[in-house]
Amino acid sequence: MTDSPSLASASEPSEGMACPNNNSKQDHHELDTNSNNHAVQWERQGEWLVKLRAHKTKLVQEQGLQGLELWEAMATLSLNHKIASFKTRNNRCAHCWHDERYCMCARLSKPDYLQQHQCKIKLCLLMHHKEYFCAGNSAKILLHLFPEMTELYLYGKTGEFDRLVEEITQWSTRTMILWPGADALSVPEFLARQDIGGQSKSHQEDTTATIRVVVLDATYSQARNMYKALSKRLENTKREGRETIIPTVAVNPLTSSVFHRAQKNYGQAHKQRQKSDSNNEQQNDDSTNKKQFATRISTAEACGWLLFELGFPQSVPDAIIRAVKLNNDALAYARKRQQHYGADDDVDPKQDG
């Protein structure tokens, strides 16, 4: 795997990325400006929270909303507020969601893969509404590198969850959920169940053979709740006379995660997985543990290895991994500016997706 050009490190800024200098008058002016902006942001955030609580009270008392309907109404309101705020900030890239000073779009390169794969795979990306426009998110890479086979569904936005459920119930026989549960299948097991391996060329070219992959993009705890909500909704199809059973599938990454949180939880999980693999060579195979340890990678990386196991070339996961590294670099440089100048950048690197 060859490394692609990355954003400059904090110690070696590239052209167009000015390195902080404590001795310049411009720095002091920017510090003062950003301190004022920070105070204004906190004030606006406080005002927004007051409006949000008032709106929730109105929905409950006047419209009688509760449960999922109330949650979706509040999530949609927050999402619309985020989108409106994003549009007023001309310094944010609409594609990579970074400040334009750290935009990585021009450095992303689409991988080489066979054109025929595009009509066989569809990534149904169910992104938690809190991940949307988050610079630390990795799943946005899929929208950039594979726009032809990736469709975005925002979890929390009114109607989006129903839209996803309608599609996957319609094409349930060719659908999987990318989730490492205890009963998750491996990719070969899924393909064997679908009788996809060894099909004739004419059938492979049939667009009805498209495999739909439901990708849950959120922090792990949020994704777990999303999976439970999706499972419950699919169970409800029994009462509607159209029982839908969609298997979960887990991937087997060949490398540890390079995501910006990998040095913490992800890296430790990979060490546990390696230890488990070593023990399993001497004991009975514990596939459940392997699948659980394999979860500790970002959404984008998981999709890259899934596509690889589905027959895409190595260049696909390689391109995704390079993009994740670029995203890490942009976050690192933005974080350094935050530490030096204050909260002048709206960056949230805490998201797992």
N, C-alpha and C positions, 0 to 999 in steps of 0.2 A: 504494500500500500504506500503510495507516495503522498506526501503532505502537500496540500494546496497552499497558495499564498494566504496568509492570515492577516487580520488587522494587526497593526503595530502594537507591540507591548507597551506598557506604561513607561518603561525606561527608554524605549526607542520609538517615539511617535513618528508616524508617517506624515507625508506632506498633507496639509489640511487639518491635522490634529495638533493643535498647539500644546506644547508641554507646559504644565503649570510652573510658574516661576514666582517664588515668594517675594522677590525683590522688586517686581515691576509695579508701577502705579496702576496699571490696568488690572492687576490681580486684586489690589485693595478695592478698587471701584467695583469689580465683579463680586467680591465678597460681600460688600455692602448691598449691592443690588439683589443678590441671591438671598441674603438674610431677609430683606423686605419682601421678596417674592414668597419666601417660605412662610412668613407670618400671614400673608394674604391667602396662601393656599390653605393654611390651617383654619383661618376664619371662614373661608368658603366651604370647607369640608364640614365644619360645625353647622353652618346654615343648611347644607344639604341634608345632614342627618336629621335635623329638626323637621324638614319638609318630608323626609322619608317616613318618619314615625307618624306624622300627621296623615300622610296618605294611607298608611297601613290601617290606622284607626278608621278612616273613612271607608275603606274597602270592607272592613269587618262589620261595621255598624250599619252602613247604608246598603251595601250590596250582599252582605252575608257570606262573603267568601271565607273559606277555611281550607286547611289541608293543602293539597297539591295546587289547587287553583289559586289560593292566596300566595303560596310560595312563588309560583310562576309569574303572577302579576307583579310581585315585588322585584323578582329577578329581572323581569323585562324592563321595569322602570329604571333599575340600576344600570342595566345594559344600555338603554337609550341615553341615559345621562353620560355614561362613559363614552359612547360614540359621539355625542354632541360635543363633549369636552375635547375629544381627540381631534375633531375637525377644526376646532378653534386654535389648535396648536400647530402652526405651520412648520414647526421644526421636527415633527415626527413623521417617519416614513410609513406610508400606508400598507407596506408589504412586510417588512421585517419588524416593524413596530418599535424600532430604535430611534433615538434622536438622529437627525440627519448627519451629525458629526461622526456617528458610529455606524451608519448604514452599511450593511454587508451585502446588499442585493447584487451589486456589480461584481462581487467576488464569488458568488455562487455559480457553479457550473452544473448543468443538468447531466446526468449520467447517460452513457450509451447503453441502450437496451433495445431488444427486438420490438418493432412496431406492433407485432401481433399480440404482445402481452397487454396492450392498452385496452383491447376489447374483451379481455378475459378476467381482469381484476378491477374491482371498484372498491376504493377505501371510503367507507361511510364514517367520517370523522365526527364523533359526538364530543364536542368540546364544551367543558363547563364554562358557564358565562363569566366566571371570575378569571379564566385563562385568556379570554379574548382581549386583544391589544396589550397583553403582558409581554414585555421584552424578553423575559426569561423563558418563555414558552418554546418548546422544541417542535411541536406538531405543525406550527406555521411553515416549517421547512417543507413538509409534504405538499402544502398548497402551492409552494413556489416551484419545487422540483417536478411534481407530478400533477399539474393542474387538470390534465385530461382525465385522470382516473380517481380524483379525490373530490368528494362533495362534503361541504361543511354543514353540520347541524349544531345549533347552539343549545346546549342543555340549560333550561331555565327560561328561554324565550318562548312565549306563548305560541303553541302550535308546532314547534320544531320537533319535540319528542314524538308527538302523534304522527308527524310526517315521516320520521324515521321508522317507527313501528309499522306504519302502513306499507312501506317499501319492503322491509325485510320479511314481513308476513306474506307478502305477495310472491317473494322469491326465496322462501325459507329453505328449499331443498339445496340451494347453492350458497348458503350464507353461514358464516362463522362469526363468533364473538372472540376477539383477541383478549383473552383473560385467563390467567394462570390458576384457575381453581383446582380443587382436588380431583375433579372428574375431567379435567381438560385433556383433549386429545393432542397428540403430536401432529405436525403437518402431514407426514406420510399416512397416519391413521385416518385423518380427515379425508385425504384424497382417495384412500382405499374405500371408505364408506360411500363416497360420491361416485366411485367407479370411473375416476377421471384418468388415472394412469393407464397408459397403453391404448388410448382411444385413437381412432383413425384420424388422419389429417383433416378430412372433411368435417368431422365433428369438432375438432379443435378450432376450426375457423368459424364455427357457429356462434354468433354473438349471444345466443340464449344460454351458452355455457359459462357466462360471466360468473365469477366467484365474488360475492359481496362480503367484505370484511368490516365488521362493526368495531371501530377503534375508540376506546374510552380514553379521553384526554383530560386529566385532572391530577391533583395530588392523589396519593394512593388511597387515603381515607375517602376522599370525594369520589374517586373512581369506583371504590367498593360499594358506596351508596348508589351510584349510578347503575352499577350492575344489578344490584338488588331491585331497584326500581324497574329496570328493563325486564328482569326475570318475572317480576310480579305482573307487569303489563302483558307479557307473553302468556302467562298462565291464565289471564283473564280471557284470552281468545278461546279457551275451552268452552266457556259459557256462551260465547258467540257462535259456537258451532264450527270453528275453524282452528282447531288445536295446532299450535305452532311450537315445534321443538327445534331449537337452534343450538348446536354444540359449541362449547368453548374450546379454544385452541391456544396452546402455549408454545412459544418459540424456544429454541436452544441457541443462544448467542455464542459465537465463536470467540469473542473478545469481551473484555470487561468494558463497562460504560465509560465514555469520555465526557459525559454530561457534567455541567458545572457543580452538581451536588455529589458526583461520584467519589470525591475524596472523603466524603462522610459516609452516609448510609449505603450508597450503591457499592462503593469499593469494599466495605465490610461484608456485604451480602455476597459479593462475588468470591471473596475468600472462603466464606462458609460453604458456598456451592462447590468450590474446588476441593475443600476438605471432605465434603459429602461424597463427591465423585470418587475420591481416593478410597474412602471407607467402603463404598459400594463395590469396588473391585474385589474386595475380600469377603463381602457379605452379600446378602440378597439385594437386588436392585430396588431402590426406593425412588420410583419415578416421580412421586408426589413432591418430595423434597427438592428434586432437581427443578421441577417446574416452578416451585415457589421461589427458589433462589434466582431463577432466570428472570423473575419479574423486575429486578432492581436495575432496570435500564430505562431510559427516557422513551416517550411515546414514539418519537421519530426513529430512534435506534431499533425499537421493537418491530416497527413496520419494515425497516430495511432488512432485518434478518428474516422476517416472514416472507418478504418478496423473494429473497435469496432461496429460501427453502421451497418456494413455489416454482422455482426454475429460472428466476431472473439472474443475470450475471453478477459476479462479485463487484462490479463497478457500481451497482446500485447501493448496497450498504456502505461501500467506501465513500461514495459521494455524500451520503447522509451523515456519516461520521465526520467528514471534513466540514460540512455545514454546521454541525453541532459545535465543533471546535471554533469556527468563526464566531458563532453566537457567544461562546464563552469569552472570547477575546473582547468582543464589543461590550459585554457586561462588565468585564474586569476594568476596562478603560473608563467606562461610565462610573463605576464604583470609586475609582481613584479620584476622579473629578469631584464626586460627591464628598469624599473625605477631605479634599483640599478646599473646595469652594463652598460646600454646604449642599443642601438638597436642591440643586438646580436642575436635576434630571429626574423625570418620572420613570424610574426603573424599579421593577419588583422582581429580583432574581430568586425569590423564594419558591416560585411555582415548580412543581415536579415535572409537569408535562413537557 
